[in-house]
Amino acid sequence: MMMPIVRWAAARSPRSPRPGPRSSRPTAASSPLSEANDISDWNPETYARFRGLRLRPALDLLARIPALPMGCVVDLGCGGGAVGPALASRFPDRRLVGVDASPAMMAAAGQSGAYSALVKADIAEWTPDEAPALIFSNAALQWLGDHDRLMPRLAAMLAPGGSLAVQMPRQYGAPSHRFLRDIAAAMFPDRFTLEDAHPVAPAAHYWELLCPFGEVQAWETEFIQHLEPTPGAHPVRRFTESTAMRPFLARLAADEASAFVAAYESSLAAAYPLRPDGSVLFTFRRCFFVMTRPD
């Protein structure tokens, strides 16, 4: 049975890894997420709070990439550049290009020193100047719709022998993400509606989708993440506030956002009880695939 996904009233399909529209949203000074400068753009510091947990799946994906042909390496949806040094170390003789739509994240990526070039672009419509040897995307493409069109389009861009390597959260049905949708639709039905859809399909779907283009590896991993105590907030809320929660808060005024976060915190406390030291064990599922074109 399909689970409901939240759609904004009068919504449009997301066109970049930046969720939600840029206009008519509260700044962080008036929202519960005081660490962010502006909800209209990603905040590198808030996102990096769980850097190690977010990087581990990227390293797992990187380990499964075969030898590459000649050509550049593209970090599609590079964010703050967390994976850049690992990509540069694995492929030291390649030009490494980071692509992202967030100015704040791109500024942080530039500070890593790992990238040969950074391109500001909508990753849903991006096209390369040359056929890449590798298109690597870590936790970015889940923000985009129509994967049945998107993934073959990316695969077709590769140089012969090149690889498309993708990792996406598949946490849609977990309480951490389901509560956001359910609470938003219940509290603000004028702005949040429900429809049946999944943003990220099972790994087997991507295997079937991409096998006409080459050899495919596809798998899912359920990570058991130990979230440290976070005074003043449930640890799972701290984890989601820089990603899954952002498009919800972007549609709310300050007082609405406070009420929404309070309801979310209450639900999280029941689903993810605190351990004696205030930490939480947080199960998080991710979908991976690597498609390699024939030479």
Summary of the structure (lengths in Angstrom):
residues: 295
radius of gyration: 18.9
end to end distance: 40.3
largest distance: 57.2
contacts: 975
relative contact order: 0.19
helix: 35%
strand: 21%
